[in-house]
């Protein structure tokens, strides 16, 4: 499940959980990618538990909580 939210610069971001597939490690991540400015690199932050735990975080997080996670995220290599 993906969720979209807006940052303080009016950019719209999509957040989703990922683990194992698509080049990510087996540790779960929450991945952020900007849908309004595709030139911005995707970002991620690691989560405890498994992919289901990361999916629960995304599903239950408010837009402000997702924004806080985005600010702590690091660029995808």
Biopython code that builds the backbone (N, CA, C, O; Angstrom):
import numpy as np
from Bio.PDB.StructureBuilder import StructureBuilder

atoms = [
    (1, "UNK", "N", (0.835, -1.173, 0.000)),
    (1, "UNK", "CA", (0.000, 0.000, 0.000)),
    (1, "UNK", "C", (0.884, 1.241, 0.000)),
    (1, "UNK", "O", (1.826, 1.338, 0.786)),
    (2, "UNK", "N", (0.587, 2.161, -0.858)),
    (2, "UNK", "CA", (1.305, 3.427, -0.918)),
    (2, "UNK", "C", (0.399, 4.541, -0.402)),
    (2, "UNK", "O", (-0.827, 4.461, -0.471)),
    (3, "UNK", "N", (1.043, 5.572, 0.112)),
    (3, "UNK", "CA", (0.308, 6.719, 0.628)),
    (3, "UNK", "C", (0.993, 7.978, 0.134)),
    (3, "UNK", "O", (2.222, 8.041, 0.103)),
    (4, "UNK", "N", (0.222, 8.975, -0.252)),
    (4, "UNK", "CA", (0.803, 10.237, -0.688)),
    (4, "UNK", "C", (0.568, 11.301, 0.374)),
    (4, "UNK", "O", (-0.407, 11.261, 1.124)),
    (5, "UNK", "N", (1.501, 12.261, 0.414)),
    (5, "UNK", "CA", (1.404, 13.381, 1.343)),
    (5, "UNK", "C", (2.191, 14.543, 0.751)),
    (5, "UNK", "O", (2.949, 14.371, -0.203)),
    (6, "UNK", "N", (2.005, 15.718, 1.324)),
    (6, "UNK", "CA", (2.635, 16.922, 0.802)),
    (6, "UNK", "C", (3.635, 17.459, 1.824)),
    (6, "UNK", "O", (3.376, 17.434, 3.028)),
    (7, "UNK", "N", (4.783, 17.946, 1.335)),
    (7, "UNK", "CA", (5.769, 18.516, 2.252)),
    (7, "UNK", "C", (5.570, 20.021, 2.377)),
    (7, "UNK", "O", (4.638, 20.586, 1.805)),
    (8, "UNK", "N", (6.456, 20.661, 3.131)),
    (8, "UNK", "CA", (6.338, 22.104, 3.385)),
    (8, "UNK", "C", (6.601, 22.949, 2.140)),
    (8, "UNK", "O", (6.292, 24.140, 2.130)),
    (9, "UNK", "N", (7.165, 22.351, 1.095)),
    (9, "UNK", "CA", (7.417, 23.053, -0.171)),
    (9, "UNK", "C", (6.359, 22.750, -1.222)),
    (9, "UNK", "O", (6.554, 23.045, -2.401)),
    (10, "UNK", "N", (5.259, 22.173, -0.815)),
    (10, "UNK", "CA", (4.132, 21.823, -1.669)),
    (10, "UNK", "C", (4.436, 20.698, -2.645)),
    (10, "UNK", "O", (3.700, 20.505, -3.613)),
    (11, "UNK", "N", (5.510, 19.955, -2.406)),
    (11, "UNK", "CA", (5.816, 18.792, -3.231)),
    (11, "UNK", "C", (5.030, 17.597, -2.722)),
    (11, "UNK", "O", (4.881, 17.422, -1.512)),
    (12, "UNK", "N", (4.532, 16.781, -3.623)),
    (12, "UNK", "CA", (3.776, 15.585, -3.244)),
    (12, "UNK", "C", (4.725, 14.391, -3.286)),
    (12, "UNK", "O", (5.426, 14.167, -4.273)),
    (13, "UNK", "N", (4.732, 13.633, -2.193)),
    (13, "UNK", "CA", (5.577, 12.451, -2.052)),
    (13, "UNK", "C", (4.711, 11.214, -1.907)),
    (13, "UNK", "O", (3.610, 11.268, -1.359)),
    (14, "UNK", "N", (5.223, 10.105, -2.405)),
    (14, "UNK", "CA", (4.585, 8.807, -2.215)),
    (14, "UNK", "C", (5.480, 7.999, -1.280)),
    (14, "UNK", "O", (6.698, 7.958, -1.457)),
    (15, "UNK", "N", (4.873, 7.358, -0.288)),
    (15, "UNK", "CA", (5.599, 6.500, 0.650)),
    (15, "UNK", "C", (5.078, 5.077, 0.507)),
    (15, "UNK", "O", (3.872, 4.861, 0.397)),
    (16, "UNK", "N", (5.993, 4.103, 0.510)),
    (16, "UNK", "CA", (5.588, 2.701, 0.455)),
    (16, "UNK", "C", (6.645, 1.844, 1.130)),
    (16, "UNK", "O", (7.800, 2.251, 1.253)),
    (17, "UNK", "N", (6.248, 0.660, 1.564)),
    (17, "UNK", "CA", (7.159, -0.282, 2.217)),
    (17, "UNK", "C", (7.820, -1.161, 1.168)),
    (17, "UNK", "O", (7.208, -1.517, 0.161)),
    (18, "UNK", "N", (9.086, -1.507, 1.420)),
    (18, "UNK", "CA", (9.813, -2.390, 0.517)),
    (18, "UNK", "C", (10.792, -3.221, 1.325)),
    (18, "UNK", "O", (11.357, -2.748, 2.311)),
    (19, "UNK", "N", (10.989, -4.460, 0.903)),
    (19, "UNK", "CA", (11.989, -5.331, 1.538)),
    (19, "UNK", "C", (12.346, -6.458, 0.577)),
    (19, "UNK", "O", (11.469, -7.127, 0.031)),
    (20, "UNK", "N", (13.630, -6.656, 0.381)),
    (20, "UNK", "CA", (14.101, -7.792, -0.393)),
    (20, "UNK", "C", (14.086, -7.626, -1.895)),
    (20, "UNK", "O", (15.093, -7.910, -2.544)),
    (21, "UNK", "N", (13.000, -7.183, -2.469)),
    (21, "UNK", "CA", (12.890, -7.054, -3.917)),
    (21, "UNK", "C", (13.426, -5.703, -4.387)),
    (21, "UNK", "O", (13.626, -4.786, -3.590)),
    (22, "UNK", "N", (13.647, -5.601, -5.666)),
    (22, "UNK", "CA", (13.984, -4.342, -6.324)),
    (22, "UNK", "C", (15.287, -3.739, -5.819)),
    (22, "UNK", "O", (15.428, -2.516, -5.803)),
    (23, "UNK", "N", (16.243, -4.568, -5.405)),
    (23, "UNK", "CA", (17.547, -4.072, -5.016)),
    (23, "UNK", "C", (17.678, -3.603, -3.583)),
    (23, "UNK", "O", (18.762, -3.188, -3.173)),
    (24, "UNK", "N", (16.601, -3.657, -2.806)),
    (24, "UNK", "CA", (16.681, -3.256, -1.409)),
    (24, "UNK", "C", (17.112, -4.439, -0.559)),
    (24, "UNK", "O", (16.943, -5.594, -0.949)),
    (25, "UNK", "N", (17.669, -4.140, 0.607)),
    (25, "UNK", "CA", (18.091, -5.214, 1.500)),
    (25, "UNK", "C", (16.874, -5.930, 2.062)),
    (25, "UNK", "O", (15.739, -5.495, 1.868)),
    (26, "UNK", "N", (17.122, -7.034, 2.760)),
    (26, "UNK", "CA", (16.016, -7.782, 3.341)),
    (26, "UNK", "C", (15.411, -7.047, 4.528)),
    (26, "UNK", "O", (14.280, -7.334, 4.919)),
    (27, "UNK", "N", (16.150, -6.101, 5.107)),
    (27, "UNK", "CA", (15.568, -5.272, 6.166)),
    (27, "UNK", "C", (14.496, -4.387, 5.548)),
    (27, "UNK", "O", (14.686, -3.864, 4.450)),
    (28, "UNK", "N", (13.387, -4.213, 6.228)),
    (28, "UNK", "CA", (12.315, -3.400, 5.640)),
    (28, "UNK", "C", (12.683, -1.917, 5.586)),
    (28, "UNK", "O", (13.366, -1.396, 6.467)),
    (29, "UNK", "N", (12.225, -1.274, 4.561)),
    (29, "UNK", "CA", (12.425, 0.157, 4.362)),
    (29, "UNK", "C", (11.080, 0.810, 4.088)),
    (29, "UNK", "O", (10.148, 0.181, 3.588)),
    (30, "UNK", "N", (11.011, 2.073, 4.424)),
    (30, "UNK", "CA", (9.943, 2.913, 3.895)),
    (30, "UNK", "C", (10.618, 3.786, 2.856)),
    (30, "UNK", "O", (11.559, 4.520, 3.159)),
    (31, "UNK", "N", (10.132, 3.699, 1.630)),
    (31, "UNK", "CA", (10.725, 4.408, 0.500)),
    (31, "UNK", "C", (9.834, 5.597, 0.162)),
    (31, "UNK", "O", (8.607, 5.494, 0.170)),
    (32, "UNK", "N", (10.472, 6.725, -0.136)),
    (32, "UNK", "CA", (9.767, 7.956, -0.501)),
    (32, "UNK", "C", (10.229, 8.370, -1.886)),
    (32, "UNK", "O", (11.427, 8.400, -2.169)),
    (33, "UNK", "N", (9.279, 8.685, -2.741)),
    (33, "UNK", "CA", (9.654, 9.254, -4.025)),
    (33, "UNK", "C", (8.711, 10.393, -4.342)),
    (33, "UNK", "O", (7.510, 10.331, -4.075)),
    (34, "UNK", "N", (9.286, 11.438, -4.919)),
    (34, "UNK", "CA", (8.532, 12.658, -5.193)),
    (34, "UNK", "C", (7.787, 12.500, -6.515)),
    (34, "UNK", "O", (8.399, 12.237, -7.550)),
    (35, "UNK", "N", (6.484, 12.658, -6.476)),
    (35, "UNK", "CA", (5.693, 12.495, -7.702)),
    (35, "UNK", "C", (5.536, 13.810, -8.472)),
    (35, "UNK", "O", (5.140, 13.802, -9.638)),
    (36, "UNK", "N", (5.847, 14.944, -7.819)),
    (36, "UNK", "CA", (5.713, 16.222, -8.517)),
    (36, "UNK", "C", (7.040, 16.720, -9.086)),
    (36, "UNK", "O", (7.048, 17.621, -9.924)),
    (37, "UNK", "N", (8.156, 16.149, -8.645)),
    (37, "UNK", "CA", (9.474, 16.520, -9.177)),
    (37, "UNK", "C", (10.307, 15.248, -9.298)),
    (37, "UNK", "O", (11.006, 14.863, -8.360)),
    (38, "UNK", "N", (10.231, 14.611, -10.435)),
    (38, "UNK", "CA", (10.910, 13.327, -10.658)),
    (38, "UNK", "C", (12.434, 13.449, -10.657)),
    (38, "UNK", "O", (13.129, 12.432, -10.632)),
    (39, "UNK", "N", (12.967, 14.674, -10.683)),
    (39, "UNK", "CA", (14.421, 14.836, -10.649)),
    (39, "UNK", "C", (14.984, 14.639, -9.239)),
    (39, "UNK", "O", (16.191, 14.451, -9.082)),
    (40, "UNK", "N", (14.134, 14.679, -8.218)),
    (40, "UNK", "CA", (14.589, 14.429, -6.850)),
    (40, "UNK", "C", (14.814, 12.938, -6.655)),
    (40, "UNK", "O", (13.980, 12.118, -7.040)),
    (41, "UNK", "N", (15.947, 12.595, -6.053)),
    (41, "UNK", "CA", (16.269, 11.179, -5.838)),
    (41, "UNK", "C", (15.336, 10.576, -4.796)),
    (41, "UNK", "O", (14.965, 11.252, -3.836)),
    (42, "UNK", "N", (14.953, 9.322, -4.970)),
    (42, "UNK", "CA", (14.161, 8.639, -3.939)),
    (42, "UNK", "C", (14.948, 8.591, -2.628)),
    (42, "UNK", "O", (16.178, 8.645, -2.621)),
    (43, "UNK", "N", (14.214, 8.488, -1.529)),
    (43, "UNK", "CA", (14.814, 8.427, -0.202)),
    (43, "UNK", "C", (14.233, 7.230, 0.535)),
    (43, "UNK", "O", (13.174, 6.729, 0.157)),
    (44, "UNK", "N", (14.914, 6.762, 1.588)),
    (44, "UNK", "CA", (14.404, 5.634, 2.366)),
    (44, "UNK", "C", (14.839, 5.745, 3.816)),
    (44, "UNK", "O", (15.818, 6.420, 4.134)),
    (45, "UNK", "N", (14.108, 5.082, 4.681)),
    (45, "UNK", "CA", (14.535, 4.909, 6.072)),
    (45, "UNK", "C", (14.236, 3.463, 6.461)),
    (45, "UNK", "O", (13.205, 2.899, 6.095)),
    (46, "UNK", "N", (15.179, 2.879, 7.221)),
    (46, "UNK", "CA", (15.019, 1.493, 7.660)),
    (46, "UNK", "C", (14.014, 1.423, 8.800)),
    (46, "UNK", "O", (13.873, 2.360, 9.586)),
    (47, "UNK", "N", (13.322, 0.295, 8.872)),
    (47, "UNK", "CA", (12.342, 0.049, 9.917)),
    (47, "UNK", "C", (12.689, -1.239, 10.644)),
    (47, "UNK", "O", (13.342, -2.120, 10.084)),
    (48, "UNK", "N", (12.263, -1.344, 11.866)),
    (48, "UNK", "CA", (12.415, -2.585, 12.625)),
    (48, "UNK", "C", (11.358, -3.581, 12.170)),
    (48, "UNK", "O", (10.328, -3.188, 11.621)),
    (49, "UNK", "N", (11.603, -4.850, 12.391)),
    (49, "UNK", "CA", (10.620, -5.885, 12.077)),
    (49, "UNK", "C", (10.749, -6.375, 10.651)),
    (49, "UNK", "O", (11.848, -6.461, 10.105)),
    (50, "UNK", "N", (9.602, -6.699, 10.050)),
    (50, "UNK", "CA", (9.583, -7.196, 8.678)),
    (50, "UNK", "C", (8.794, -6.253, 7.782)),
    (50, "UNK", "O", (8.374, -5.180, 8.216)),
    (51, "UNK", "N", (8.592, -6.659, 6.525)),
    (51, "UNK", "CA", (7.899, -5.788, 5.578)),
    (51, "UNK", "C", (6.479, -5.467, 6.043)),
    (51, "UNK", "O", (5.996, -4.357, 5.819)),
    (52, "UNK", "N", (5.809, -6.420, 6.684)),
    (52, "UNK", "CA", (4.451, -6.173, 7.173)),
    (52, "UNK", "C", (4.447, -5.058, 8.214)),
    (52, "UNK", "O", (3.519, -4.250, 8.254)),
    (53, "UNK", "N", (5.483, -5.008, 9.062)),
    (53, "UNK", "CA", (5.579, -3.932, 10.053)),
    (53, "UNK", "C", (5.752, -2.579, 9.372)),
    (53, "UNK", "O", (5.140, -1.591, 9.778)),
    (54, "UNK", "N", (6.585, -2.537, 8.339)),
    (54, "UNK", "CA", (6.779, -1.289, 7.594)),
    (54, "UNK", "C", (5.484, -0.874, 6.888)),
    (54, "UNK", "O", (5.161, 0.312, 6.828)),
    (55, "UNK", "N", (4.750, -1.844, 6.358)),
    (55, "UNK", "CA", (3.470, -1.530, 5.717)),
    (55, "UNK", "C", (2.470, -0.967, 6.719)),
    (55, "UNK", "O", (1.699, -0.065, 6.394)),
    (56, "UNK", "N", (2.486, -1.506, 7.944)),
    (56, "UNK", "CA", (1.599, -0.986, 8.991)),
    (56, "UNK", "C", (1.943, 0.457, 9.338)),
    (56, "UNK", "O", (1.055, 1.280, 9.562)),
    (57, "UNK", "N", (3.243, 0.757, 9.381)),
    (57, "UNK", "CA", (3.664, 2.136, 9.673)),
    (57, "UNK", "C", (3.122, 3.079, 8.610)),
    (57, "UNK", "O", (2.553, 4.120, 8.937)),
    (58, "UNK", "N", (3.293, 2.726, 7.339)),
    (58, "UNK", "CA", (2.803, 3.571, 6.252)),
    (58, "UNK", "C", (1.286, 3.702, 6.317)),
    (58, "UNK", "O", (0.756, 4.804, 6.177)),
    (59, "UNK", "N", (0.595, 2.611, 6.525)),
    (59, "UNK", "CA", (-0.878, 2.635, 6.536)),
    (59, "UNK", "C", (-1.443, 3.457, 7.681)),
    (59, "UNK", "O", (-2.467, 4.120, 7.523)),
    (60, "UNK", "N", (-0.785, 3.419, 8.831)),
    (60, "UNK", "CA", (-1.343, 4.097, 10.007)),
    (60, "UNK", "C", (-0.778, 5.493, 10.246)),
    (60, "UNK", "O", (-1.297, 6.227, 11.087)),
    (61, "UNK", "N", (0.271, 5.872, 9.526)),
    (61, "UNK", "CA", (0.916, 7.167, 9.769)),
    (61, "UNK", "C", (0.085, 8.319, 9.220)),
    (61, "UNK", "O", (-0.528, 8.225, 8.156)),
    (62, "UNK", "N", (0.088, 9.397, 9.974)),
    (62, "UNK", "CA", (-0.539, 10.633, 9.507)),
    (62, "UNK", "C", (0.407, 11.314, 8.519)),
    (62, "UNK", "O", (1.583, 10.955, 8.452)),
    (63, "UNK", "N", (-0.081, 12.287, 7.755)),
    (63, "UNK", "CA", (0.820, 13.015, 6.858)),
    (63, "UNK", "C", (2.007, 13.651, 7.602)),
    (63, "UNK", "O", (3.121, 13.671, 7.077)),
    (64, "UNK", "N", (1.782, 14.162, 8.802)),
    (64, "UNK", "CA", (2.872, 14.760, 9.575)),
    (64, "UNK", "C", (3.894, 13.713, 9.998)),
    (64, "UNK", "O", (5.094, 13.988, 9.996)),
    (65, "UNK", "N", (3.441, 12.527, 10.356)),
    (65, "UNK", "CA", (4.366, 11.451, 10.724)),
    (65, "UNK", "C", (5.189, 11.005, 9.515)),
    (65, "UNK", "O", (6.384, 10.738, 9.643)),
    (66, "UNK", "N", (4.558, 10.925, 8.351)),
    (66, "UNK", "CA", (5.300, 10.575, 7.141)),
    (66, "UNK", "C", (6.316, 11.654, 6.797)),
    (66, "UNK", "O", (7.417, 11.345, 6.340)),
    (67, "UNK", "N", (5.964, 12.906, 7.009)),
    (67, "UNK", "CA", (6.886, 14.010, 6.753)),
    (67, "UNK", "C", (8.096, 13.920, 7.683)),
    (67, "UNK", "O", (9.222, 14.169, 7.251)),
    (68, "UNK", "N", (7.879, 13.572, 8.944)),
    (68, "UNK", "CA", (8.989, 13.390, 9.883)),
    (68, "UNK", "C", (9.914, 12.265, 9.416)),
    (68, "UNK", "O", (11.136, 12.401, 9.467)),
    (69, "UNK", "N", (9.333, 11.162, 8.965)),
    (69, "UNK", "CA", (10.139, 10.051, 8.439)),
    (69, "UNK", "C", (10.924, 10.491, 7.197)),
    (69, "UNK", "O", (12.090, 10.129, 7.040)),
    (70, "UNK", "N", (10.295, 11.259, 6.330)),
    (70, "UNK", "CA", (10.966, 11.760, 5.125)),
    (70, "UNK", "C", (12.177, 12.606, 5.498)),
    (70, "UNK", "O", (13.228, 12.485, 4.870)),
    (71, "UNK", "N", (12.048, 13.460, 6.509)),
    (71, "UNK", "CA", (13.158, 14.302, 6.931)),
    (71, "UNK", "C", (14.331, 13.491, 7.489)),
    (71, "UNK", "O", (15.475, 13.942, 7.430)),
    (72, "UNK", "N", (14.062, 12.310, 8.025)),
    (72, "UNK", "CA", (15.125, 11.436, 8.549)),
    (72, "UNK", "C", (15.674, 10.477, 7.488)),
    (72, "UNK", "O", (16.689, 9.817, 7.713)),
    (73, "UNK", "N", (15.013, 10.401, 6.350)),
    (73, "UNK", "CA", (15.386, 9.445, 5.296)),
    (73, "UNK", "C", (16.682, 9.850, 4.606)),
    (73, "UNK", "O", (17.058, 11.022, 4.578)),
    (74, "UNK", "N", (17.349, 8.848, 4.053)),
    (74, "UNK", "CA", (18.586, 9.081, 3.303)),
    (74, "UNK", "C", (18.371, 8.738, 1.836)),
    (74, "UNK", "O", (17.513, 7.920, 1.503)),
    (75, "UNK", "N", (19.157, 9.369, 0.953)),
    (75, "UNK", "CA", (18.989, 9.102, -0.485)),
    (75, "UNK", "C", (19.311, 7.643, -0.832)),
    (75, "UNK", "O", (20.189, 7.027, -0.228)),
    (76, "UNK", "N", (18.595, 7.114, -1.802)),
    (76, "UNK", "CA", (18.864, 5.767, -2.315)),
    (76, "UNK", "C", (20.141, 5.845, -3.130)),
    (76, "UNK", "O", (20.311, 6.757, -3.939)),
    (77, "UNK", "N", (21.039, 4.893, -2.920)),
    (77, "UNK", "CA", (22.317, 4.880, -3.653)),
    (77, "UNK", "C", (22.144, 4.514, -5.091)),
    (77, "UNK", "O", (23.122, 4.460, -5.837)),
]
sb = StructureBuilder()
sb.init_structure("model")
sb.init_model(0)
sb.init_chain("A")
sb.init_seg("    ")
for serial, (resi, resn, name, xyz) in enumerate(atoms, 1):
    if name == "N":
        sb.init_residue(resn, " ", resi, " ")
    sb.init_atom(name, np.array(xyz, "f"), 0.0, 1.0, " ", f" {name:<3s}", serial, name[0])
structure = sb.get_structure()
